[in-house]
Amino acid sequence: MRALGAAFGLVGLLLVVGIIGYLMFGAGGSTPLPEGGLPGGKAPRAGTVGRALDVKDSTQAQSALASLRSRIQFFQAQNGRFPSSLAELAQTSGQAIPSLPEGTSWTYDPGSGSVEIE
């Protein structure tokens, strides 16, 4: 019986955190920017007015970045070198390079295999 009470406590806590997160970020409401703008002095991108989230910090962009890094590492393990371009990676893997919102792009260094969102 005690374990059942603890489970409801955890579920209740997760529910409250989820509701608060939805209200802050997912409901589409405007969140006022702190005085001075976004952290690091960044200006909000077009289409994100009222939100303190930058494209580089979005979950979707971070997921695409992690996937792309993993594909680059796999290419390097298979071929003993990094791909010369993201186009070569797409061609050899048979998977397209994920697209990013307008105004951002992938930056790839074939010497080190590092990829970033710029």
Buried (B, 14 or more C-beta within 10 A) or exposed (E): EEEEEEEEEEEEEEEEEEEEEEEEEEEEEEEEBEEEEBEEEEEBBEEBEEBBBBBBEBEEBEEBBEEBBEBBEEBEEEEEEBBEEBEBBBEEBEEEBEEBBEEBEBEBEBEEBEBEBE
